[in-house]
Amino acid sequence: MLIKESAMMLTDYSSVAFDFSFLHRPVLYYQFDRKRFIGQYTSHIDLDKELPGPITDSLDQIFDQLVQYGAQDFAMRPQDIQKADRFIAHRDTQSCDRIFSAVTQLQDKTVKEKIRSDVFYLKLQQRFRRTRKLYFPTMKFLYWFWSHFSAVKPNRIMFESSVGKRYEDSPRVIYEAMVNLYPDLEYIWVSRDNQPLQANPNTKIVRRLSFDYYRYLATSRYWINNQNFPTYLTKRKGTAYLQTWHGTPLKKMQHDQEVISGRKRGYLKRVTHAKNQWTALVSPSPYATKAFRSAFQYEGPVIEKGYPRNDLFFADDVEETRQKIRKQLDIAADKKVILYAPTFRDYEKSHGRFVLDNQLDFDAFERQLGDDYVLLMREHVVVASKLQIPEAMRHNIINVSNYPSVQELMIASDMLITDYSSIMFDYLDTNKPIYFFCYDLEKYLTLRGVYFDFTKEVPGPLVESASALFDEISQGDQYWQTYGEKYQAFKQKFAPHDGKHTASIVYQTFFSMVNKH
């Protein structure tokens, strides 16, 4: 009754706003605590673009909006009416009739559906999944069986990124470019999160290494990944596999490494088998293509068109994205943002997992830059996180390791601190300063080896202590006077092809290549 009698609604994140907007009456959202409420993960919808009403974060803005709506007799804005109608399919009084009709027409579950939804079956499946010595050989056999005796689904395409840990990188950008043009394809996305994807809610979400994971792999026409699917699997003849990889190589990899540390026995044999499954490999530059062919001992097709994951830097709404992410992370408008994104170390492992001992002195940051800067900490995806940020410093040191898109973080930032990570090559597209914090320079370069003279070519200061690093940053525009020409030469060498529609160019090239055969 209150909804029916009210002229306007003020709420925060409540779904009651959708019921109210059904009446085509205005809704005002007061979201002063969005960062704490939503956290570092995105909502199921784009709050700024899809909610049917303006969003405020201060009391003054609330009163301003109320005055404006009152002057217009509390009429809902036309654009908000359009948004409201997207959430409710029918604006009538027939919902009960439709629900009753749908319920009475429901068909009984098939025997297969009854078994798969049975509580005992689900518990048995969970217990079986935990018995690694039995589960994985069984899944390997089932994958072989399905790939030999089940038909390939010609419209089924399977995406995975960062071993299923993140919805990100080139597979994500290719996926989002495709669903707009080809909504009728059967999309499968590998994720630990079972929530529907905003770009296409009909996409099937499967957990990595689950029963469905192997079944869909065995029956998909296309695979797209930025790392590798399980190295013990062999792609069936009817499947085409696009390997986007996950960065321009600086560090020597695989067959180019003189010493391989931090890997289990048989590593080269496993990754070589995985490489033999690729139909085509994406490359951002001639330099990367040469390194890839050498490191992977790969002789197959290369799509050297740039990295799809960097399309975001060239989008028309890049400034809007920047402001949106900064607001989401609760970063004040007058603060400069530093993104710190180091890579992992082969020689730093604990209990079989990579770890990283943070060397960036938070106290030094607070003393030297804390008044004017915010520091975003982004750990590598393979690192088992041990990052601890003191409570008193969390106002301007933020752990964004679980943030879905590192490209969005790059856009939100004003400069990058990295070490040997391939993020340096992507960051060139932002035309913002890069600083190199290499506290273990001699040890790292000696053990791992690199493809070019790192100390001479990188377009930014190389420092070994946090204090010296923050001193360099505090010099501001002096960076461009010292490294401007070097920066442009570095960009021309390592990111010559990145542009606005790389994702579409890459997947169209791939499909054209596959469909010729």
N, C-alpha and C positions, 0 to 999 in steps of 0.2 A: 504494500500500500504506500509506503514511503517513497519508493521509486516512482510509482505512478503519479504521486502528487507533487514531486519535486521538479523544479525548473532546471536544475543543474546539479552535477555531482562533483565533489572533491574527494579524490582517493589517492592511493599510492601505487600499489602493484596488484590490487585486488581484481579478481575476475568478475566481480559484480559490475565493473565498468562496462563489460560487454553486454550485460543484460540491460543496463541503463541506456547505452548507445543504441540499442534496438529501437528505442522510442525516437531516435533522431533528436536527442537533447544533448547539450554540451557536457563534456567530461573534462575536468582539469586534474592533471596528475602532479602530486607533490612528492618528488623523489630526492629528498635532501641526503639520503644515505645509500644511494645506489651501489656504491663501491662495496660497502659492507654487506648489503642485502643480497646482491647478485654474486659477489666475489669476483674472482679472476676469470670465471667462465662466462660465456655469452648466454643470453636468454634464448628461448626457443624461437623468439621473433626479434626483429630489429625494433627495439623500443622507440627509438627516435623517429623511425620512418613509418611504423605500422600501427602504433597505438592511436585510437580515434580521438585525439585531443592534444592540446599543448602540454608540455612538461616544464615544471618549474622546480627550482631547488632553494628558493628563499621565500620568506613570508611577504616581503615587499612585492615580489613578482605575483604572488597569489592575489593580493589586493588589487594590483594593476589589472590582472586578467578579469577579476570579478567586476571591476568597474567597466571594462570594455564590453564584456558580455551583457551587463545590465543595460548599457546604452543601446545595445542591439536587440533588446527584448529577449535575451537569452536564446538567440537562434544559433543552432549548430552550424559551424563552417562547412561549406560544400565539400572541401577536401576530406573533412572528418566524417562526413556522411558516407563518402565512398569507402573510406577505411573501415567504418563500422559494418557496412554491408558485406565485407569480405569475411567477417567472423560469424555471420548468421545467414544461413542459406534461405530461410523463409521468414518473411515479416507478415505473419498472419496468426490466426488462432487455431490452426489445425494440427499443431505439434502432437497432441495426445492421440489424435486419430492416426497420424502417420506412424507413431511409435507402436500403437496397438496393432496396426496392420502389419508392420514389420515383424513384431514378435510372433504373431499367429502364423506367419508364413515361414518362420525359421524351420530349416530342415534339421533333422537329427544328425549328430556327429557321425562321421564314418568310424569304423572300427579303428583305423589308423589314427584318426584325430583323438578318439577317446583314450587310446593307449598313450599317445604323446603328451596329453594333458593330465594324465593320472599322477597323483602325488607320489605314489610308490615308484613309478617309472622315473620321475624326475629325480628323486633321491638316489635311486640306483645309478642313474646316469652321472650324477655328481660324484658318487663314490668311485665309479669306474674311471672318471676323468683324473682322479688323484693317483691312480695306480699307473705311474709313468711307464714302467717296464712292460705293462700289458697294453695300455691305451695307445701309445704312439705306433707300435708295430701293427696294431689293429687298424688305426686310421690310415697308415701307409698302405696296407692291403686294400682297404675299402676305396681309397683314392685310385689305386691301380685298377680295381674292379670297375668302378664307375667310369674311369677314363677309357676303358676298353669295351664296356658293354652298355653304357648309357649314351644317348645322342647328345651332341653339342647343341646348346641353345643358341641359335644364330644372333639373337638380340640381347644376350646376357653379357654384361661387362662388369668386371670386378676391380675395385680400387682398394689399394692399401698404401698407407704412408707411415713412415717411422715405426715400423713393426707393430702397427695397430695402436700405437700409444697416442697419436695426435691426428686431428683432422686438419691437415696443413699441406704446405709445399705444392709442388707442381701437380701431383695427382688431384689435389683439391681444386686447383684453378682449372685444370682440364675438365674435371667433373662438372664444375659449376658453369663452365662455358658450354658444355654439351647438353645439360639438362634443359637449357633454354631453347635449344634448336631441335633436340631429339627427345621430347618428353615421353615417348612411347617405348623407349628402350628399357630393358630390365636392369636397373642399377643395383649393384651390391657394394656396400662399403664395409670395410673391416674396422671395427672400433671396440674399445672396452666399454664405451657408453652406449646404452641401448636406446637413447633418445632419437626421435626422428630428426632428419636434417632439414634445415630451413629452406635450402635451395630446392629440395624435392622430397616432401614428406613420405612419398611412396617408395623411396629407396629402402631396400632391405638391409638392415644392420646385422652383421654377424660378428661374433667374438673370434679373435685369432685362435687357431688351433682347436676350435670347437668342431663337433660333428658336421654341422652345416658348412663350416669353413672349407673342409676338404671336399664336401659334395659339390659346392658351388665352384670351387677351383677346377674340379674335374669336368664340369659341364659348361663352363663359360667359354664364349667365343673369344673374348678379349681379357687380358690381364694388364693392369697399369699399376706400377709400383715405383717408389723412389729408393727402396733398398732391395732386399730379395725375399721372395716367398721361401718357405722351408727348403733348404739346400738339398734335402734328400728326395725331393719330388722331381719327376720328369714330366715336362709339359707334353700333353697329347698333341698329335699331329694337327688336329683341327683348331687349335688355340693359337692366337697371336699375342705376343707379349711385348709391351712397350715399357722399357726401363728408362725412367726419367733421371735417375741418380739424384743425389742430394747436395751437390755442390761442385764448384770448380776445384780441382785438386792442387793443393800446395804440397802437402805431405806425400811422400812416396807410398804407394799402395801395393798390396798383394804381391805380384810377381816382381815388382821393382824394388821391394824391400830387401836389403841385405840381411837384416836381422828382424825376425817377427816375434814380438813379445806380447804377452797378455792374451794370447789366443790358444785355444785347445788344439791338441794334436790332430793333424789332418785338415787344418784350416784351408790351406791352398787347394787341396783336392775338392773340398766342399764348395768353395766359392767359384772354382773353375767349372764345376758341374752346373752351378746356378747360372753362371754367365752363358753357358751353352744353351740355355733355354730362351735367351733373349731373341726376339724377332728384330727389334731396332732399339738403338740407344740414343737418347737426347744429349746434345752437347751445346754449350753456350758460345764456343769459340774455337778457332783452329788450334790454339794452344791446348785447350782441354781435350779436343779430339785426339791429338797426338799422345797426350798423357794417358787417356783412357785406353787407347789401343795397346800401349805398352804395358800398363799396369794389369789390365784384365786379359791380355793376350787375345783381344777381340778383333775379329776381321769382318764382322757383319755390318749391316747398314747403320749409318749414323745420321741422325736428323740434326744438323748443325744450324739451328734457327734461333738460339737463345733459350733462356729458361722461362717456362710458363709462369712459375711462381712469382716472377717479378713484374707481371702485367699491372699489378696494383699500383706500382709507382707512377704509371703513365695514365691512370684513369682520370676522367674529367672531374671526379668528385674527391680527388686526393686530399685537398685541404679540409673538406668536410669530414673525411675519414680521420684525419689528424686530430681535429677538435673533438670528435666523438670518442676516440680512444683515450685522449688525455682526460676528458670528462669522466669516462668510465673508470679510469685509474685514480680519479680524484686529485689531479695535478693542477695546481694553481696556474692561472694564465701568465703570471710574471716569472715563472720558473723555467729554467732551461733543463732539458732532459738528456741524461747520459744513459745510453744502453750499453751494458757490459755483457758480452756474450763470448766466453772462452770455449775452447774445444776440450776434449778429454785427453788424458795422458795414458798411453799404453802401459806405462810402468806404475800407475796408481790404481791398484785393485784391492778389494777387500771381500773375502768370502766369495770369490769368483765373479764379482761385479766391479765395474769401473766406478771410481769415486774421484772427487776433486777437492783438494784442500785449498779453500779460498785464501788467496794471498792479498786480496784487495782490502786494505786497512780501513775499516769503517770509521774509526776514531779520527784518522787523518782526513778522511772525506768530510766529516762533520766540521773539523777545524778549518780546513782550507776552502771548501766549496759549499758547505751545508746551507748557508744563507740564501744562495741563489740557484742551486741546482737540486734536481731529483735524480736518484740513481736507480735504474731498473736492472735487476740481476736476473740473467737468463742462463740457466745451466743447459749443457748439452743433453740431448734426449737419452743417451745411453748411460748417463751418470746416475748412480743411486744417490739421491739427494741427501746431503747432510748439512745443507745451508741453514744457518741459524742467524737471523737478524734480531738484534736486541730490541725489545719492546719500545724503548725510548727513541729508537732511530727509525721506526717504521713509518713515521710521517713523511720521510723523504728518501728512504731506501726500501724498495718494493721488490719482492720476489715474484717475477713474472714467468718462472720456468714452466708453469702449466697453462700459460696463456695460449690459445689455439693458433694464432698466426704471428710468426716472428716478423713477417713483412709489415704487418700493421704496427708492431712495436717500433720498427725502423722508421716508419712514417711519423709516428708520434714523437720520436726522439729528435734531438738537435745535433748529436754526435755519437760516435761509436767507440767503445773500447773493446778490443779483442786481442788475440794473440796470434794463433796460427789457423784459426777457424776460417772456413770458406765463406763465412758471412761477410768478410771484407770485400769480396768480389761483388756480391749482390748490393752491398751498401753503396757502391759507386754510383748506382742509378739514382740515389737520393741527392747526390752532389753536396754532401755534408762531410765534415771532418772525421778522420779515422785516426785513432791513437792505438799504439801497439804496446801492450803491457806484457813483456816477455821476461819474466823473472827467472826462467829456466832455459834461456835461449841456447846456450852452448850444449847443454845436456840434451835438449829436445832435438835440435838440428843434427847432432852427432848420431843419436840413436835412431831417429826415424828417417832422416834425409828428406830433401825437398827437390822440386823440379826446376827451381830457378834461384837466383842469388837473392835470397829473402832480405838480407840486411841492406842491400844496395837499392832494391827496386821498390820496396813498400812506400806508399805516399803518406808518410806520417812519422812522428817521432817514435823511436824504439827506446823504451825505458824499462829498467829492471826493479824499480821500487815504486810503491804507491805514492809516496811523497813527491818524487820526481814527476810522476804521471800527472798528479793534480796541479803541479806547478806549470806544466806544459799547457794543460787545459785552461788555466787562469789567464794565459796570454792572449786568448781570444783570436781576433782576426790575423794575428801574426802567423797563424797556421797557413793561411792562403799565400801570404807573401813568400813563405819558405817552401811550401809543397805544392802550390797551384799547378805548375807545369808538369810536375811528376805525377800528380793526380790524374790529369787528362791523358797522359801517355799510358798510365796503368789501366785506365778505363778503356782505352782503345784496344789494348792488348787482350784484356780479360772479359770485357762485356760489350763487344762490338755489335751484337745482334738484338739485344733486349729492346722491347718496344711495347706498343699498346695491345696488340692482338696476337702475341706469341703463342698462347694456348691454342687458339683456333688454327693457326698455321701448323703447329706441331701435330695435333690430332688429325687434321685433314690430310697432312702429308703421310702420316702413319696409315690411315685407312685406305688412302689411294694406293700406297705401296702394297698393302696386304691384299686388297681386292684385285690387284693385277694378276695374282697367282691363283 
